[in-house]
């Protein structure tokens, strides 16, 4: 996928907030964990609802949601995670110890790809997801999320997790078990 915008300033210059996209941030808890969906709304469908449910009432939540209609003229408002620089997100990320980003990928089978630098948390999430019978890949895949500037790795600890969910797992009504598994893996953070 080629991003039409190289950074948020360029995106904001060409798109209208409140019409083409919206940004939300809710601070919760003690600043330990932020759940972020930087490609929510029409970009990676389903990540808005999933990230909200994972955050629940106890973890902070950031969302960048595209409202652009998906048709032949659709321009994705996707900005790659290691160059994602929306200012509210950057401030939110930098004020939390750990960040878990929720993404969507184009796979037709139920699968989760985990990336990032926080290996212990990756292992915890992978174990919980495997326990519910869903395939998980933690290495040698196309979503490593290991770049130091990846939004998941920019919290105070310098390490986080990138969760890539396949299309079937992001269908409304299908994501209860994946949300529950991820939430269980975050206990104690």
Rosetta blueprint (number, residue, H / E / L):
1 X L
2 X L
3 X L
4 X L
5 X L
6 X L
7 X L
8 X H
9 X H
10 X H
11 X H
12 X H
13 X H
14 X H
15 X L
16 X L
17 X E
18 X L
19 X L
20 X L
21 X E
22 X E
23 X E
24 X E
25 X E
26 X E
27 X L
28 X L
29 X L
30 X L
31 X L
32 X L
33 X E
34 X E
35 X E
36 X E
37 X E
38 X E
39 X E
40 X E
41 X E
42 X L
43 X L
44 X L
45 X L
46 X L
47 X H
48 X H
49 X H
50 X H
51 X H
52 X H
53 X H
54 X H
55 X H
56 X L
57 X L
58 X L
59 X L
60 X E
61 X E
62 X E
63 X E
64 X E
65 X E
66 X E
67 X L
68 X L
69 X L
70 X L
71 X L
72 X L
73 X L
74 X L
75 X L
76 X L
77 X L
78 X L
79 X L
80 X L
81 X L
82 X L
83 X L
84 X L
85 X L
86 X L
87 X H
88 X H
89 X H
90 X H
91 X H
92 X H
93 X H
94 X H
95 X L
96 X L
97 X L
98 X E
99 X E
100 X E
101 X E
102 X E
103 X E
104 X E
105 X L
106 X L
107 X L
108 X L
109 X L
110 X L
111 X E
112 X E
113 X E
114 X E
115 X E
116 X E
117 X L
118 X L
119 X H
120 X H
121 X H
122 X H
123 X H
124 X H
125 X H
126 X H
127 X H
128 X H
129 X H
130 X H
131 X H
132 X L
133 X L
134 X L
135 X E
136 X E
137 X E
138 X L
139 X L
140 X L
141 X L
142 X L
143 X L
144 X L
145 X L
146 X L
147 X L
148 X L
149 X L
150 X L
151 X H
152 X H
153 X H
154 X L
155 X L
156 X L
157 X L
158 X L
159 X L
160 X L
161 X E
162 X E
163 X E
164 X E
165 X E
166 X L
167 X H
168 X H
169 X H
170 X H
171 X L
172 X L
173 X L
174 X L
175 X L
176 X H
177 X H
178 X H
179 X H
180 X H
181 X H
182 X H
183 X H
184 X H
185 X H
186 X L
187 X L
188 X L
189 X L
